[in-house]
Amino acid sequence: MTTLDAVLQDIDQCAQRAGRPAGRVRLIAVSKGHPPGALAALAAQGQRAFGENYVQEAMTKIPLFADAGLEWHFLGSLQRNKARFVAAHFDWFHSLDSLPLARSLAGHLQAAGRTLEVLIGVNSLEDGTKQGLTYADLPSFLEAFLADPALALVLHLRGLMTIGPHPVQAAASARCFGGLREALEATARRFALAHFDQLSMGMSEDYRIAIAEGATMVRIGRALLDERPRKT
Ligand SMILES: *Cc1c(COP(=O)(O)O)cnc(C)c1O
């Protein structure tokens, strides 16, 4: 069995154990720091969704797969001056956390005639070290976003993303991920958002906990791709 098959099987089993219907958890293969050959090998095995964190690195990789039908997810924090590249080449953006960035992305998307599926990045641990909005900031962000109809035309708000506590501790991780699920439901209801149903949470060390708490996308790097020197 390939590593990819093993991870996919484990994801299915976790979902089953949690009493969740099959096929509701997507694997995002996080390929940052890995050469194009590693991505090509996964793509040849049927993996479609890939996550990259750095614009510079992604710029060298994505064009190599122009005809491969892959889906690109931008995971990292994004400087506004690099929004043009994300708007031009990515399908999903996991970490929207500011209105100026939303405006910048929307402008480039409009010009390029593209749209982007968007998750709002939440700093659920509120530890002051990670990117993302706090839960307290979420309502005012959404009010401002929705007040400008031009944004929603090209930026499709699809859900929330977070990074769990490190090191992983079962109870604290479950609380973190369960909290994101509750925030997703409350936000979708309060703002009557129709397709706001995606939870991007869970990485190599905590994806099982995240799936039990309702993750619809798990972002897995190290458990999928062999350990090699990383660029981070
Ligand atoms: C690197 C990264 C991942 C993957 O982490 P692994 O521990 O390698 O599975 C997931 N999400 C984000 C935001 C990342 O930066």
The ligand as an SDF file (V2000), in Angstrom:
LIG
                    3D

 15 15  0  0  0  0  0  0  0  0999 V2000
    2.8390   22.9470    6.9080 C   0  0  0  0  0  0  0  0  0  0  0  0
    1.3990   23.0990    7.1680 C   0  0  0  0  0  0  0  0  0  0  0  0
    0.5550   21.9800    7.2540 C   0  0  0  0  0  0  0  0  0  0  0  0
    1.0690   20.5510    7.1920 C   0  0  0  0  0  0  0  0  0  0  0  0
    1.7190   20.2400    8.3830 O   0  0  0  0  0  0  0  0  0  0  0  0
    2.2800   18.7640    8.6340 P   0  0  0  0  0  0  0  0  0  0  0  0
    2.5810   18.7650   10.0900 O   0  0  0  0  0  0  0  0  0  0  0  0
    3.4730   18.6000    7.7770 O   0  0  0  0  0  0  0  0  0  0  0  0
    1.1940   17.8100    8.2890 O   0  0  0  0  0  0  0  0  0  0  0  0
   -0.7930   22.2150    7.4330 C   0  0  0  0  0  0  0  0  0  0  0  0
   -1.3060   23.4640    7.5440 N   0  0  0  0  0  0  0  0  0  0  0  0
   -0.5380   24.5600    7.4820 C   0  0  0  0  0  0  0  0  0  0  0  0
   -1.1570   25.8960    7.6200 C   0  0  0  0  0  0  0  0  0  0  0  0
    0.8350   24.4140    7.3070 C   0  0  0  0  0  0  0  0  0  0  0  0
    1.5990   25.5110    7.2650 O   0  0  0  0  0  0  0  0  0  0  0  0
  1  2  1  0
  2  3  1  0
  2 14  2  0
  3  4  1  0
  3 10  2  0
  4  5  1  0
  5  6  1  0
  6  7  2  0
  6  8  1  0
  6  9  1  0
 10 11  1  0
 11 12  2  0
 12 13  1  0
 12 14  1  0
 14 15  1  0
M  END
$$$$
